[in-house]
Every structure is written in structure tokens, then in C-alpha cells.
């Protein structure tokens, strides 16, 4: 069985196309053009609001998408793969994308706990 695992940092730039920073600190809105997984749960493609209070990340579907999920998040090291814009980072495992990080700015990001 051939397993392809690759880091998809630039893919985060695709998600930025619909990204908009919110007036509230720790909140971003992103349009994800593909389905992805968080802790084994598949989230459909669509618009999402990510709210972070420092330890817990709330992921809520927007515009008819009623999906909501809470996950633990830890501060991420490094820099935003999309530069200064809010972005998501994913790891691709075979044909599935897994959310690994949420970046609010060029230096402030959070890893999604596995």
C-alpha cells in the first residue's frame, strides 16, 4: 500500500482567497474549497468561522453549513505560510486533507491538537 504524506503549506494560500480578518481578535472567516478532517470527523467544503480563545478553537460552518466543532489548540512555531494574511494549513494523507494549523497573522498561529 502506497501512502503519500506531504505538507501542504502553499495550499493554505488557496483558502486565503475567501479569508477576511474579523474585528474581534482571534476570529477569522475562511472559505475552504475542499472537504477536510479534524480528529477523524469530515468537514464539508464551505465557509467557516474560526474563533480561538487561547486553548480551545471553535470551528463553525457559515451560510447554511450547521457544522460546529471544538478542538484543543496550542501555539504554533514558525511563520504563516501565506505571509501576513489569515490562513489554514493542512497535511495531505493520500486523498484526504487534515487540518493542522490556523494562522491569524504572520507570526501568530495555532496547531490543532491531534
Buried (B, 14 or more C-beta within 10 A) or exposed (E): EEEEEEEBBEBBBBBBEBBEEBEEEBBBBBBBEBEBBBEEEEBEEBBBBBBBEEEEBBBBBBEEBEBEBEBEBEEBEEBBBBEEBBBBBBBBEEEEBBBBBBBBBEEBBBBBEE
